[in-house]
Amino acid sequence: MVAILGYSKEQIREAVQEMYTSVARAPESPFHFPVGAGACLKLGYPGDQIKELPEDTLASFAGVGWPFRGQALRPGDITLDLGAGAGNDSLIASRIVGPNGHVIALDVTAAMSQKLQHVVSNAPGISVIQATAESIPIASKTLDSITSNGAINLVPSKRQAIGEMFRVLRPGGRLQLADVVIRRPVSVDCESDPRLWVECVVGATVEEDLLAMLGDAGFDDVRVLKRHDYFSLSPSSQTREIARSFGAHSVEVSARRGPRNPGKVQKFLRRSNPMRWIRHLHRRGFSGVAALGLAIISCYGVLAITGLLALAGVRLTLSPDLWALAIAVTTLLAGGMVAAGFLQHRYPVPVLLAAVGVATVQYALFIEYHILTEMLGFALLGAGAVLDLLRRRTSEARTLGL
């Protein structure tokens, strides 16, 4: 695959629609993801739940889990099937909500919607609409429940889509979804390549981030019910390799809409949580650079602050031993973060540079101090951290075939 950078969200949507048009019209074609009745059964759908599905509809199944494990739907519910595809889950949902309920099947792909419309033409309990998840054409607080299967990872604006789900649900409304997530984010510059969105895991979110986005939007009781090694079912060896590299899998999640939309201040406080940022930097490979910055601040930043306070007439007494210990610990941390990158790229030079840099700083701190020795150590450690970051990106690009 070759990345072509600079595509818009509309072009990504077009690529997604082209792929799933093929799934609707020619489900027997080779795809990088599992489709059909076999995939349904392997992902946990009970046989009695799918035995009454139309054969043609079942052939175009392209879900990533069994969202009904969340048990969000009740008899009499007005329910949205977000990313309904050919309509397998919509038909199952219609049986659950019964004659007093109603299912709204929404999908962005015209071919999928047309296929479902043909199937449900004599089923008054299901309405089919073609729209995007980021702009759901349903009035606010009108739905009792939402089910979704493999849709969010294909949406460019995930926060907006989750916000829309929150908007259309009534307070206390229930959500069940299955979606593709990853353990390590894709950090090379390829997120705007539509082919990578539909062929790989570029559009997927880190599992922790998906759950956090649901909480940020105002959902309560967010739970992961099951994880699937979804990509092990892929017929494509390249897709299986990419999925292993990024820890891609699928999850089944349930949640409940909170009583009110969180305010801007509350959302800001949640999203600015320092621990979320630390984990974000670590997953994107910046932990070595961040730890190096902390080491430099603990050394020269403290020195600068002490000097400025002295100029202002404020005397601050530092313990030389504690100061040296803080510098030693933070440089060791930076070296450890760089060494961790070896597990990904298997390139020893960053580790060697970082190790020599750490040893040089320690020598200057505890054996024979000279500022040039200390600065040389930080320079070597910095070179190792930067080279580690570059090698991580190169390794990711190679895995993605860029």
C-alpha positions as CSV (number, residue, x, y, z in Angstrom):
1,M,0.0,0.0,0.0
2,V,1.1,3.5,-0.7
3,A,0.0,6.5,1.4
4,I,-1.3,9.5,-0.5
5,L,-1.4,12.3,2.0
6,G,-3.7,15.3,2.1
7,Y,-7.1,13.6,1.7
8,S,-10.2,15.3,3.1
9,K,-12.8,13.7,5.4
10,E,-15.2,13.6,2.5
11,Q,-12.6,11.5,0.5
12,I,-12.1,9.2,3.4
13,R,-15.9,8.7,3.6
14,E,-16.0,8.0,-0.2
15,A,-13.3,5.3,0.2
16,V,-15.3,3.7,3.0
17,Q,-18.5,3.8,1.0
18,E,-16.7,2.3,-2.0
19,M,-15.4,-0.6,0.1
20,Y,-18.8,-1.3,1.7
21,T,-20.6,-1.0,-1.6
22,S,-18.5,-4.0,-2.7
23,V,-19.5,-5.8,0.5
24,A,-23.2,-5.1,-0.3
25,R,-23.1,-6.0,-3.9
26,A,-20.4,-8.7,-4.1
27,P,-19.9,-10.2,-0.6
28,E,-18.2,-13.2,-2.1
29,S,-15.2,-11.0,-3.2
30,P,-12.0,-11.2,-1.2
31,F,-11.8,-8.6,1.6
32,H,-9.2,-7.9,4.3
33,F,-11.9,-8.5,7.0
34,P,-14.2,-11.4,7.7
35,V,-17.7,-11.3,6.3
36,G,-20.8,-13.5,6.2
37,A,-22.4,-16.1,8.4
38,G,-19.1,-17.6,9.4
39,A,-17.9,-14.3,10.8
40,C,-21.2,-13.9,12.7
41,L,-20.8,-17.3,14.4
42,K,-17.2,-16.8,15.3
43,L,-17.9,-13.4,16.8
44,G,-20.5,-14.9,19.2
45,Y,-23.9,-14.5,17.5
46,P,-26.1,-17.4,18.8
47,G,-27.2,-19.7,16.0
48,D,-30.9,-19.2,16.8
49,Q,-30.4,-15.4,16.5
50,I,-29.2,-15.5,12.9
51,K,-31.0,-18.6,11.5
52,E,-34.0,-16.4,10.4
53,L,-31.9,-13.7,8.8
54,P,-32.2,-13.6,4.9
55,E,-29.3,-15.4,3.3
56,D,-28.4,-12.5,1.1
57,T,-28.4,-10.1,4.1
58,L,-26.3,-12.4,6.2
59,A,-23.7,-12.8,3.3
60,S,-23.0,-9.0,3.6
61,F,-22.4,-9.1,7.4
62,A,-19.3,-7.1,8.2
63,G,-19.6,-6.5,12.0
64,V,-16.7,-6.8,14.4
65,G,-18.4,-8.3,17.5
66,W,-21.8,-9.2,19.0
67,P,-23.1,-5.9,20.5
68,F,-26.2,-7.5,21.9
69,R,-24.1,-8.8,24.8
70,G,-24.8,-5.3,26.1
71,Q,-28.5,-6.1,26.5
72,A,-29.3,-2.4,25.8
73,L,-32.5,-3.0,23.8
74,R,-35.9,-3.5,25.5
75,P,-39.4,-4.4,24.2
76,G,-41.1,-1.2,23.0
77,D,-37.8,0.7,22.5
78,I,-37.2,3.3,19.8
79,T,-33.8,2.1,18.7
80,L,-31.1,3.3,16.4
81,D,-28.8,0.9,14.6
82,L,-25.8,3.1,13.8
83,G,-23.9,1.9,10.8
84,A,-26.5,-0.7,10.0
85,G,-24.9,-2.1,6.9
86,A,-27.0,-4.7,5.2
87,G,-29.2,-4.8,8.3
88,N,-28.5,-8.0,10.1
89,D,-28.4,-6.2,13.5
90,S,-31.5,-4.1,12.6
91,L,-33.5,-7.3,11.9
92,I,-32.4,-8.8,15.2
93,A,-33.1,-5.5,17.0
94,S,-36.6,-5.4,15.5
95,R,-37.4,-8.8,17.0
96,I,-36.2,-7.6,20.5
97,V,-38.1,-4.3,20.5
98,G,-41.2,-6.1,19.2
99,P,-44.3,-4.7,17.6
100,N,-44.6,-1.8,20.0
101,G,-41.0,-0.7,19.3
102,H,-39.2,0.7,16.2
103,V,-35.7,0.4,14.7
104,I,-34.1,3.2,12.7
105,A,-31.3,1.7,10.6
106,L,-28.7,4.4,9.6
107,D,-25.8,3.8,7.3
108,V,-23.7,6.1,5.1
109,T,-23.3,3.7,2.2
110,A,-26.1,4.0,-0.3
111,A,-25.8,0.4,-1.6
112,M,-26.1,-1.0,2.0
113,S,-29.1,1.2,2.7
114,Q,-30.8,0.1,-0.6
115,K,-30.1,-3.5,0.2
116,L,-31.7,-3.2,3.6
117,Q,-34.6,-1.1,2.3
118,H,-35.4,-4.0,-0.1
119,V,-35.4,-6.5,2.8
120,V,-37.5,-4.5,5.2
121,S,-40.0,-3.1,2.6
122,N,-42.7,-5.2,4.2
123,A,-41.5,-4.6,7.8
124,P,-43.2,-1.5,9.3
125,G,-41.0,-1.8,12.4
126,I,-37.8,-0.7,10.6
127,S,-37.0,2.7,9.0
128,V,-33.9,3.1,6.8
129,I,-32.0,6.4,6.5
130,Q,-28.8,7.2,4.8
131,A,-26.7,9.6,6.8
132,T,-23.3,10.0,8.6
133,A,-22.7,9.2,12.3
134,E,-21.4,12.7,12.8
135,S,-24.8,14.3,11.8
136,I,-27.7,12.0,12.8
137,P,-31.0,13.4,11.4
138,I,-33.0,12.5,14.6
139,A,-34.4,14.9,17.2
140,S,-32.6,15.2,20.5
141,K,-33.6,12.9,23.4
142,T,-35.9,10.8,21.4
143,L,-34.3,7.3,21.4
144,D,-34.4,4.7,24.1
145,S,-31.3,2.8,22.9
146,I,-28.6,2.6,20.3
147,T,-26.7,-0.4,18.9
148,S,-23.7,-0.1,16.7
149,N,-21.3,-2.7,15.2
150,G,-18.0,-1.7,13.5
151,A,-19.0,1.9,12.7
152,I,-17.0,4.3,14.9
153,N,-13.6,3.2,13.7
154,L,-14.6,4.2,10.2
155,V,-15.7,7.7,11.3
156,P,-13.2,10.5,10.9
157,S,-14.7,12.7,13.7
158,K,-15.2,10.2,16.5
159,R,-15.9,12.8,19.3
160,Q,-18.6,14.3,17.1
161,A,-20.2,10.9,16.4
162,I,-20.2,10.0,20.1
163,G,-21.6,13.5,20.9
164,E,-24.4,12.8,18.4
165,M,-25.2,9.5,20.1
166,F,-25.5,11.2,23.4
167,R,-27.7,14.0,21.9
168,V,-30.3,11.7,20.4
169,L,-30.6,9.4,23.4
170,R,-33.0,10.2,26.2
171,P,-31.5,10.6,29.7
172,G,-30.9,7.1,31.0
173,G,-30.9,5.8,27.4
174,R,-28.7,2.7,26.8
175,L,-25.8,2.2,24.3
176,Q,-24.3,-1.1,23.1
177,L,-21.6,-1.2,20.6
178,A,-18.8,-3.4,19.1
179,D,-15.9,-1.7,17.5
180,V,-12.2,-2.0,16.5
181,V,-9.7,-0.5,18.8
182,I,-5.9,-0.6,19.1
183,R,-3.4,-0.7,22.0
184,R,-0.8,1.5,20.4
185,P,-1.8,4.4,18.1
186,V,-0.7,4.9,14.6
187,S,1.6,7.9,14.8
188,V,3.2,8.2,11.3
189,D,1.6,10.7,9.0
190,C,-0.9,8.5,7.2
191,E,-4.3,9.2,8.9
192,S,-5.6,11.1,5.9
193,D,-4.9,8.2,3.5
194,P,-8.4,6.8,2.6
195,R,-7.0,3.4,1.5
196,L,-5.3,2.9,4.9
197,W,-8.6,3.8,6.7
198,V,-10.5,1.0,4.9
199,E,-7.7,-1.5,4.6
200,C,-5.9,-1.2,8.0
201,V,-6.3,0.0,11.5
202,V,-5.5,3.7,11.0
203,G,-9.0,4.8,11.8
204,A,-9.3,2.9,15.0
205,T,-8.9,4.5,18.4
206,V,-6.9,3.4,21.4
207,E,-9.3,1.4,23.6
208,E,-8.7,3.6,26.6
209,D,-9.3,6.7,24.5
210,L,-12.6,5.4,23.2
211,L,-13.8,4.7,26.7
212,A,-12.6,8.1,27.8
213,M,-14.5,9.8,24.9
214,L,-17.7,8.1,26.0
215,G,-17.2,9.4,29.5
216,D,-16.3,12.9,28.2
217,A,-19.6,13.0,26.3
218,G,-21.6,12.3,29.4
219,F,-22.0,8.5,29.3
220,D,-22.0,6.7,32.6
221,D,-21.4,3.1,33.6
222,V,-19.1,2.5,30.6
223,R,-18.1,-1.2,30.5
224,V,-16.0,-3.4,28.3
225,L,-18.0,-6.7,28.1
226,K,-15.7,-8.7,25.8
227,R,-12.6,-8.5,23.6
228,H,-12.1,-10.4,20.4
229,D,-9.0,-11.2,18.5
230,Y,-11.0,-10.0,15.5
231,F,-8.1,-9.7,13.0
232,S,-7.1,-13.3,13.4
233,L,-10.2,-14.0,11.3
234,S,-8.8,-11.9,8.5
235,P,-7.9,-13.8,5.3
236,S,-5.2,-11.2,4.6
237,S,-1.8,-12.0,6.1
238,Q,-0.8,-8.3,5.7
239,T,-3.8,-7.2,7.7
240,R,-3.0,-9.8,10.4
241,E,0.6,-8.6,10.7
242,I,-0.5,-4.9,10.9
243,A,-3.1,-5.7,13.6
244,R,-0.5,-7.6,15.7
245,S,1.9,-4.7,15.4
246,F,-0.6,-2.2,16.8
247,G,-2.5,-4.5,19.1
248,A,-5.7,-4.2,17.1
249,H,-8.7,-6.1,18.3
250,S,-12.4,-5.5,18.8
251,V,-14.4,-4.8,21.9
252,E,-18.0,-5.0,23.0
253,V,-19.0,-2.0,25.2
254,S,-22.1,-1.0,27.0
255,A,-22.9,2.4,28.5
256,R,-25.8,4.6,29.8
257,R,-26.6,8.2,28.9
258,G,-26.1,10.5,31.9
259,P,-28.7,12.9,33.0
260,R,-27.1,16.0,31.4
261,N,-24.5,17.1,28.9
262,P,-21.3,17.9,30.7
263,G,-20.4,21.6,30.7
264,K,-17.3,23.0,28.9
265,V,-15.4,23.3,32.2
266,Q,-16.1,19.7,33.2
267,K,-15.1,18.5,29.7
268,F,-11.9,20.6,29.8
269,L,-10.9,19.2,33.2
270,R,-11.5,15.6,32.1
271,R,-9.5,16.0,28.9
272,S,-6.7,17.9,30.6
273,N,-6.1,15.2,33.2
274,P,-2.2,15.0,33.4
275,M,-2.3,11.2,33.6
276,R,-4.2,11.0,30.3
277,W,-1.6,13.2,28.7
278,I,1.3,11.1,30.1
279,R,-0.3,7.9,28.8
280,H,-0.9,9.6,25.4
281,L,2.7,10.7,25.1
282,H,3.9,7.2,26.1
283,R,1.7,5.4,23.6
284,R,2.9,7.7,20.8
285,G,6.5,7.0,21.5
286,F,7.3,10.4,23.1
287,S,8.1,9.0,26.5
288,G,11.9,9.1,26.0
289,V,11.8,12.7,24.7
290,A,9.4,13.7,27.6
291,A,11.6,12.1,30.2
292,L,14.7,13.8,28.7
293,G,12.9,17.1,29.0
294,L,12.1,16.4,32.7
295,A,15.7,15.5,33.3
296,I,16.9,18.8,31.7
297,I,14.4,20.8,33.8
298,S,15.4,19.0,37.0
299,C,19.0,20.1,36.2
300,Y,19.1,23.4,34.5
301,G,15.5,24.5,35.0
302,V,15.9,24.3,38.8
303,L,19.2,26.1,38.5
304,A,17.6,28.9,36.5
305,I,14.6,29.2,38.8
306,T,16.9,29.4,41.8
307,G,19.0,32.2,40.1
308,L,15.9,34.2,39.2
309,L,14.5,34.0,42.7
310,A,17.9,35.2,44.1
311,L,17.7,38.2,41.8
312,A,14.3,38.9,43.2
313,G,15.6,38.8,46.7
314,V,14.2,35.3,47.5
315,R,16.8,32.9,48.8
316,L,16.1,29.2,48.1
317,T,18.4,26.6,49.7
318,L,18.8,23.4,47.7
319,S,20.2,20.2,49.0
320,P,23.0,19.2,46.6
321,D,22.5,15.5,47.3
322,L,18.8,15.6,46.7
323,W,19.2,17.7,43.6
324,A,21.8,15.3,42.2
325,L,19.5,12.4,43.0
326,A,16.6,14.0,41.2
327,I,18.8,14.5,38.1
328,A,20.1,10.9,38.3
329,V,16.6,9.4,38.6
330,T,15.2,11.4,35.7
331,T,18.1,10.6,33.4
332,L,17.8,6.9,34.3
333,L,14.1,7.2,33.5
334,A,14.8,8.8,30.1
335,G,17.3,6.1,29.3
336,G,14.8,3.4,30.3
337,M,12.1,4.9,28.0
338,V,14.6,4.9,25.1
339,A,15.6,1.3,25.8
340,A,11.9,0.3,25.7
341,G,11.8,1.4,22.0
342,F,14.2,-1.4,21.1
343,L,11.3,-3.8,21.5
344,Q,9.5,-2.1,18.6
345,H,12.3,-1.2,16.2
346,R,15.1,-3.6,17.2
347,Y,17.7,-0.9,16.4
348,P,20.4,-0.8,19.0
349,V,22.0,2.6,18.3
350,P,19.5,4.8,20.3
351,V,19.9,2.5,23.3
352,L,23.7,2.7,23.1
353,L,23.7,6.5,22.8
354,A,21.2,6.8,25.7
355,A,23.2,4.4,27.9
356,V,26.5,6.3,27.3
357,G,24.7,9.6,27.9
358,V,23.2,8.4,31.2
359,A,26.5,7.0,32.3
360,T,28.2,10.3,31.5
361,V,25.7,12.4,33.4
362,Q,26.0,10.0,36.4
363,Y,29.8,10.3,36.2
364,A,29.6,14.1,36.3
365,L,27.1,14.0,39.2
366,F,28.8,11.5,41.5
367,I,32.4,11.1,40.5
368,E,34.0,14.2,39.0
369,Y,31.8,17.1,38.0
370,H,32.5,19.3,35.0
371,I,29.7,21.2,33.2
372,L,31.0,20.1,29.7
373,T,30.9,16.5,30.8
374,E,27.4,16.9,32.0
375,M,26.2,18.7,28.9
376,L,27.9,16.0,26.7
377,G,25.9,13.4,28.6
378,F,22.6,15.2,28.0
379,A,23.5,15.7,24.4
380,L,24.1,11.9,23.9
381,L,20.9,11.1,25.8
382,G,19.0,13.6,23.6
383,A,20.4,12.1,20.4
384,G,19.4,8.6,21.6
385,A,15.8,9.8,22.4
386,V,15.3,11.6,19.1
387,L,16.8,8.7,17.1
388,D,14.5,6.3,19.0
389,L,11.5,8.4,18.1
390,L,12.5,8.4,14.4
391,R,13.1,4.7,14.4
392,R,9.7,4.1,15.9
393,R,8.1,6.1,13.1
394,T,10.2,4.3,10.5
395,S,9.1,0.9,11.9
396,E,5.4,1.9,11.9
397,A,5.7,3.1,8.3
398,R,7.3,-0.1,7.2
399,T,4.6,-2.2,8.9
400,L,1.9,-0.1,7.1
401,G,3.7,-0.5,3.8
402,L,4.4,3.2,3.4
